[in-house]
């Protein structure tokens, strides 16, 4: 595996892109979308895990408008500072730039997937609703059904126009995303039935996939959810 850092041009200035490329021929490509804490060691590790599974993976720094960087897990004030200039439109600009980078590496849109965590989970759903790529996976993405502490509108009305096969992964003990919201989203997707979709629930907390947060990490749920993620990509990429 090879890792690199690139600087991509966007209409709002340069954006750092972390990249991990597998040895040999890649199965496809994956955009890894960070939590609300930035492209930190954990997100870079997840990007490498995707490469180890055979995918050409990239993680864009969506905080570049505020100067980039990361926030500690326990400093929500710093998190909010990094969100300066971030909107749904600018998020799509950044994801589009990442997809264009992967296209230039030889991947058609149908072979490009996206996976996001926390704030990034909502971004993955946003992309699935507004872009037609190969596959999308959301880990405990907030503000899809109800507003959250972050300044973004709910997206549930876009369930009926979903364009990309989407898998949602949630934790029943997540206080920020009630089970009722998860089931409301499932019902809306099943009613609209726009593209293949699925929802998986675990007896776990918000952030359970992050092995750098011992208070919430759940090894069994994290490993099973990652297996399901790779299965989803294997099916649709």
C-alpha positions as CSV (number, residue, x, y, z in Angstrom):
1,X,0.0,0.0,0.0
2,X,1.1,3.5,-0.8
3,X,0.0,6.7,1.0
4,X,0.2,10.2,-0.4
5,X,-1.1,13.7,0.3
6,X,-2.4,15.9,-2.5
7,X,-3.7,19.5,-2.7
8,X,-6.9,19.8,-4.8
9,X,-8.1,23.0,-6.3
10,X,-11.7,24.0,-5.4
11,X,-13.6,27.2,-6.1
12,X,-13.0,28.1,-2.4
13,X,-9.3,27.4,-2.4
14,X,-6.9,24.5,-2.0
15,X,-8.0,21.4,-0.2
16,X,-5.8,18.7,1.4
17,X,-6.6,15.1,0.3
18,X,-5.2,12.1,2.1
19,X,-4.8,9.1,-0.2
20,X,-4.1,5.4,0.3
21,X,-3.6,3.2,-2.8
22,X,-3.6,-0.6,-2.6
23,X,-0.9,-2.8,-4.0
24,X,-2.0,-4.3,-7.4
25,X,-5.2,-3.5,-9.2
26,X,-7.9,-1.7,-7.1
27,X,-11.4,-3.2,-6.9
28,X,-12.8,0.3,-7.0
29,X,-12.4,3.6,-5.2
30,X,-13.8,5.1,-2.0
31,X,-14.1,8.6,-0.6
32,X,-13.8,8.5,3.2
33,X,-15.7,11.4,4.9
34,X,-14.4,12.5,8.3
35,X,-16.3,12.9,11.5
36,X,-16.8,16.5,12.9
37,X,-13.2,16.3,14.2
38,X,-11.4,16.5,10.9
39,X,-9.1,14.2,8.9
40,X,-7.3,13.0,12.0
41,X,-5.3,9.8,12.8
42,X,-8.5,7.7,13.0
43,X,-9.9,8.8,9.6
44,X,-6.5,8.3,8.0
45,X,-6.4,4.8,9.5
46,X,-9.9,4.1,8.1
47,X,-8.7,5.3,4.7
48,X,-5.8,2.8,4.9
49,X,-8.2,0.0,5.9
50,X,-10.2,0.7,2.7
51,X,-6.9,0.4,0.8
52,X,-6.0,-2.8,2.6
53,X,-9.4,-4.2,1.4
54,X,-8.4,-3.4,-2.2
55,X,-9.9,0.1,-2.7
56,X,-8.2,3.3,-3.9
57,X,-9.2,5.5,-1.0
58,X,-9.1,9.2,-0.4
59,X,-10.1,11.4,2.6
60,X,-10.7,15.1,1.8
61,X,-10.2,17.8,4.5
62,X,-13.6,19.5,4.4
63,X,-12.5,22.1,6.9
64,X,-10.1,23.8,4.5
65,X,-12.2,27.0,4.4
66,X,-11.4,27.6,8.1
67,X,-7.7,26.7,7.5
68,X,-8.0,23.0,7.9
69,X,-6.8,20.9,10.8
70,X,-8.4,18.8,13.5
71,X,-10.3,19.2,16.7
72,X,-9.9,17.2,19.9
73,X,-12.8,14.7,20.6
74,X,-13.7,16.7,23.8
75,X,-13.6,20.3,22.4
76,X,-16.8,21.1,20.7
77,X,-16.0,24.8,20.6
78,X,-13.0,24.0,18.4
79,X,-15.2,21.8,16.2
80,X,-17.6,24.7,15.6
81,X,-14.7,27.0,14.6
82,X,-13.7,24.5,11.9
83,X,-17.2,24.5,10.4
84,X,-16.8,28.1,9.2
85,X,-17.9,28.3,5.6
86,X,-19.2,24.7,5.5
87,X,-22.7,24.3,3.9
88,X,-24.3,21.5,1.9
89,X,-23.3,23.2,-1.3
90,X,-19.6,23.5,-0.3
91,X,-19.6,19.9,0.9
92,X,-20.7,18.8,-2.5
93,X,-18.0,21.0,-4.1
94,X,-15.4,19.2,-2.0
95,X,-16.8,15.7,-2.7
96,X,-17.1,16.5,-6.4
97,X,-13.4,17.5,-6.4
98,X,-12.5,14.2,-4.7
99,X,-14.5,12.2,-7.2
100,X,-12.9,14.1,-10.1
101,X,-9.5,13.1,-8.6
102,X,-10.6,9.5,-8.6
103,X,-11.9,9.8,-12.2
104,X,-8.5,11.0,-13.2
105,X,-7.0,7.9,-11.6
106,X,-9.2,5.8,-14.0
107,X,-12.4,5.1,-12.0
108,X,-15.9,5.6,-13.5
109,X,-18.5,7.0,-11.2
110,X,-20.1,3.6,-10.9
111,X,-16.9,2.2,-9.3
112,X,-16.7,5.0,-6.8
113,X,-18.2,4.7,-3.3
114,X,-18.4,6.9,-0.3
115,X,-18.4,6.2,3.5
116,X,-18.9,8.7,6.2
117,X,-18.9,8.8,10.0
118,X,-20.9,11.1,12.3
119,X,-21.1,14.4,10.4
120,X,-19.6,12.6,7.5
121,X,-22.4,10.0,7.7
122,X,-24.8,12.8,6.9
123,X,-22.5,13.9,4.0
124,X,-22.6,10.4,2.6
125,X,-26.4,10.5,2.6
126,X,-26.4,13.9,1.0
127,X,-24.1,12.6,-1.7
128,X,-26.3,9.5,-2.2
129,X,-29.3,11.8,-2.6
130,X,-27.8,14.2,-5.1
131,X,-25.1,12.3,-7.0
132,X,-25.3,9.0,-8.8
133,X,-22.2,7.0,-7.9
134,X,-21.6,3.4,-7.1
135,X,-22.5,3.0,-3.4
136,X,-22.7,4.9,-0.1
137,X,-22.5,4.0,3.5
138,X,-23.5,6.1,6.5
139,X,-22.2,5.5,10.0
140,X,-24.5,7.2,12.6
141,X,-25.1,10.3,10.5
142,X,-27.0,12.9,12.5
143,X,-29.4,15.6,11.1
144,X,-30.7,13.3,8.4
145,X,-34.2,13.1,10.1
146,X,-34.0,15.8,12.9
147,X,-31.8,18.8,13.4
148,X,-28.6,18.4,15.4
149,X,-26.1,20.7,17.1
150,X,-24.4,21.2,13.8
151,X,-25.9,23.9,11.5
152,X,-27.4,21.7,8.7
153,X,-31.0,21.0,7.7
154,X,-32.6,17.6,7.9
155,X,-32.4,15.5,4.7
156,X,-35.3,13.1,5.1
157,X,-37.3,14.7,2.3
158,X,-34.5,13.7,-0.1
159,X,-35.0,10.0,0.7
160,X,-37.5,9.7,-2.1
161,X,-35.0,10.9,-4.7
162,X,-32.0,8.8,-3.5
163,X,-29.8,8.1,-6.5
164,X,-27.0,5.9,-5.0
165,X,-27.4,2.5,-3.3
166,X,-27.2,3.5,0.4
167,X,-26.5,1.5,3.6
168,X,-27.2,3.2,7.0
169,X,-25.5,2.0,10.2
170,X,-26.7,3.2,13.6
171,X,-26.4,2.6,17.3
172,X,-29.5,2.1,19.5
173,X,-27.7,3.8,22.4
174,X,-26.9,6.9,20.4
175,X,-28.6,9.8,22.3
176,X,-28.2,12.1,19.4
177,X,-30.0,9.9,16.9
178,X,-33.1,8.4,18.4
179,X,-34.2,4.9,17.3
180,X,-37.5,6.5,16.3
181,X,-35.6,8.7,13.8
182,X,-33.8,5.7,12.3
183,X,-37.0,3.8,11.9
184,X,-38.7,6.8,10.4
185,X,-35.9,7.0,7.8
186,X,-36.2,3.3,7.1
187,X,-40.0,3.6,6.6
188,X,-39.5,6.6,4.2
189,X,-36.9,4.7,2.2
190,X,-39.0,1.6,2.0
191,X,-42.1,3.7,1.0
192,X,-40.2,5.5,-1.7
193,X,-38.0,2.6,-2.7
194,X,-35.8,4.7,-5.1
195,X,-32.7,2.5,-5.2
196,X,-31.3,-0.4,-3.1
197,X,-31.0,0.6,0.5
198,X,-30.6,-0.9,4.0
199,X,-30.4,0.0,7.6
200,X,-28.5,-1.9,10.3
201,X,-28.8,-1.2,14.0
202,X,-26.4,-2.2,16.8
203,X,-26.7,-2.1,20.6
204,X,-24.0,0.5,20.6
205,X,-23.4,4.2,21.2
206,X,-22.6,7.1,18.8
207,X,-19.1,6.8,17.4
208,X,-18.9,3.1,18.2
209,X,-16.6,2.5,15.2
210,X,-13.8,4.8,16.4
211,X,-11.2,2.8,18.2
212,X,-9.5,5.9,19.5
213,X,-12.5,6.7,21.7
214,X,-12.6,4.0,24.4
215,X,-15.7,5.4,26.0
216,X,-17.8,4.6,23.0
217,X,-15.8,2.1,20.9
218,X,-17.5,-1.3,20.5
219,X,-15.2,-3.8,18.9
220,X,-17.7,-6.4,18.0
221,X,-20.1,-3.9,16.4
222,X,-17.3,-2.0,14.7
223,X,-15.9,-5.1,13.1
224,X,-19.3,-6.3,11.9
225,X,-20.3,-2.9,10.6
226,X,-17.0,-2.6,8.7
227,X,-17.6,-6.1,7.2
228,X,-21.0,-5.0,6.1
229,X,-19.5,-1.9,4.6
230,X,-17.1,-3.9,2.5
231,X,-19.8,-6.3,1.5
232,X,-21.9,-3.3,0.3
233,X,-19.1,-1.9,-1.7
234,X,-18.3,-5.4,-3.1
235,X,-21.9,-5.7,-4.2
236,X,-22.3,-2.3,-5.9
237,X,-18.8,-1.3,-7.0
